[in-house]
């Protein structure tokens, strides 16, 4: 069974408490539960982790090698600043889908740049929490094709 790491970055632990007009009203725990249920229905395993610390996110990406077959990453504001996170993703050679709740391209100019995107299989943004489920679907299809499933 394929295992996916769902990694959330800084401030995403605050989901559901403020700015619901931008990020929705669900908590991160609710989103993670929806991901677990969706993954189970697709025959995937998921591990979920959130950290406000860049180094912890990098360690989690390194530790994914040999344990997980893919990564779903919402790097929060580190998306727009962190070459180190981008390098970490390149280093593990795992398919990674970049995800954002909001449409970063329709927001402030500083959110239009993503270092993460260079290392991503693809980017999903603007669909709120549903984006995580779309990312799981996309990874499931990618991994099946990689394995050569019919
Ligand atoms: O849209 C996304 O998912 C973001 O990754 C969220 C980040 C933002 O910096 C990115 O540009 C886009 C911010 C997450 C902050 O989440 C909060 C949630 C509730 C209250 C305050 C912050």
Boltz pocket constraint, residues with backbone or C-beta under 6 A from the ligand:
constraints:
  - pocket:
      binder: B
      contacts: [[A, 10], [A, 11], [A, 12], [A, 14], [A, 15], [A, 16], [A, 17], [A, 18], [A, 19], [A, 23], [A, 74], [A, 75], [A, 76], [A, 77], [A, 78], [A, 79], [A, 99], [A, 100], [A, 101], [A, 102], [A, 103], [A, 104], [A, 111]]
      max_distance: 6.0
